């Protein structure tokens, strides 16, 4: 009972804390907005004072020069005294202040001293950008005062000496005074005052909008939390009333359920890992013959996408005769509840690829058959296993590892590319909003260059993980290599020589020419880097017919006619433990900053997209040979 009461007390305290925290947060957000708005209003008032006093002092100066009435001269110096803090400022809302003073023909008398304009600016809490514009306007106002004082002094016959004092007395010069007030510099200063104050107002308005948007978001968040807390509290109190305050938790059941969910998630991960990476074709069907699941190997053999098969029957996918045979096997498994084994040919495959298949029933806990599972293994693969199991398993594991790395790389590249797009978009928005801030614009441009570099890296990763060729063409490799020879030579040092050995009458291949050029250049540059003390790079191209023995030694190989391109060097060689990793993304043996580790992974991706495979041979201090095998272009492709 005491435990139940403790639980109830903790729950009520938590809900009340949520409600009170939300209410307090909403109040603080509103108070913060009001303080910010009050500060912006004070800043707006100071900007209006600067604008008004610059206009008033110019008006008084012009009035004095044209009328020679000493009351305007007195008003002029009184306004300057207000700016310097000598006299109290008139009420900004009193628009008839100077008119009444003019009618009375006497200067206004201040009852108390006031702050100077600069002191008013100093009291404001401004950002560097705001302060820059407001101080600029005030400084230009002071320059305007000085020019107009010179005009008034010239009207009285006083001029500035070499020390800046009005000690030189001559004949009054009205034209000189007018040239000051109507001169180009006077207009420029007036323009600079207006520009600075307008820019300051734009910045204040922008910050005001941002503050109101922030308050709206906080209001939505805290209001939602407040309402949710109240709802939960009402539900909780209602539940307690319904249960008669009997709160009982079966923590052991909750823990057990959580562990069971975790085990199921882990089991699903293991299942998917095996299901999608095993080299046998696996599928499941319901009792009516519709496909429930198919693995990656099943899709690779028959083509298309996984979604093309889910929910379909054999009659939707295969010729009627073949579908009827498949369905007959399904019914035998369902009716007899046994496993059956048979040999079959894969439909819709160019080569004569045959499989050893097994079908068996899937049963529920009560022993009832609920589905059928089929597994088909390549017969040639089974024979290869008998001929060289250790070597075959090693190559198979490496191939599956590279496939898994490709999937992981693809996911990371897509996520990273999405993040870069968000960063780039927000930087572009900031660039537009901070167009007047040169320092911020420089930083934004540097950040945009960084995102562009990140995009280049993700594009390289996409090239590694792509499954489809983008610009496939049937080409003559000799022509392509001859065109690259000059570029490769320019990238080599003087102590490295290049030999190009190209067989005549080479078979054409269907590839992306740009990808092939990149692959050859990458391999040539890697060969160069492996020979810091000089050596020989040899590039060869010739026709090859691969037989079953080659396929046994190389799990990714296929029997038939291929074009072989090889790049060899006499460099340091590659250790066996490193040789297994050279095609993985970001793997490099170079010093930090000397490479991204994506060059050979791009070569690997290109070869896979071109339906080919690679073979690498290397001996320490003897050199390295890499061979690329690409299938000969068929007549239809040509």
Secondary structure as GFF3:
##gff-version 3
##sequence-region A 1 638
A	DSSP	alpha_helix	2	67	.	.	.	ID=ss1
A	DSSP	alpha_helix	70	83	.	.	.	ID=ss2
A	DSSP	alpha_helix	97	104	.	.	.	ID=ss3
A	DSSP	alpha_helix	117	123	.	.	.	ID=ss4
A	DSSP	alpha_helix	128	156	.	.	.	ID=ss5
A	DSSP	beta_strand	158	159	.	.	.	ID=ss6
A	DSSP	beta_strand	168	169	.	.	.	ID=ss7
A	DSSP	alpha_helix	174	181	.	.	.	ID=ss8
A	DSSP	alpha_helix	184	243	.	.	.	ID=ss9
A	DSSP	alpha_helix	251	277	.	.	.	ID=ss10
A	DSSP	beta_strand	281	285	.	.	.	ID=ss11
A	DSSP	beta_strand	291	294	.	.	.	ID=ss12
A	DSSP	alpha_helix	296	302	.	.	.	ID=ss13
A	DSSP	three_ten_helix	306	308	.	.	.	ID=ss14
A	DSSP	alpha_helix	314	317	.	.	.	ID=ss15
A	DSSP	alpha_helix	320	336	.	.	.	ID=ss16
A	DSSP	beta_strand	340	345	.	.	.	ID=ss17
A	DSSP	beta_strand	354	363	.	.	.	ID=ss18
A	DSSP	beta_strand	369	378	.	.	.	ID=ss19
A	DSSP	alpha_helix	379	433	.	.	.	ID=ss20
A	DSSP	alpha_helix	438	465	.	.	.	ID=ss21
A	DSSP	beta_strand	472	475	.	.	.	ID=ss22
A	DSSP	alpha_helix	477	491	.	.	.	ID=ss23
A	DSSP	beta_strand	496	502	.	.	.	ID=ss24
A	DSSP	beta_strand	509	512	.	.	.	ID=ss25
A	DSSP	alpha_helix	513	529	.	.	.	ID=ss26
A	DSSP	beta_strand	535	546	.	.	.	ID=ss27
A	DSSP	alpha_helix	548	553	.	.	.	ID=ss28
A	DSSP	beta_strand	560	569	.	.	.	ID=ss29
A	DSSP	alpha_helix	576	579	.	.	.	ID=ss30
A	DSSP	alpha_helix	599	609	.	.	.	ID=ss31
A	DSSP	beta_strand	613	619	.	.	.	ID=ss32
A	DSSP	beta_strand	623	631	.	.	.	ID=ss33
###
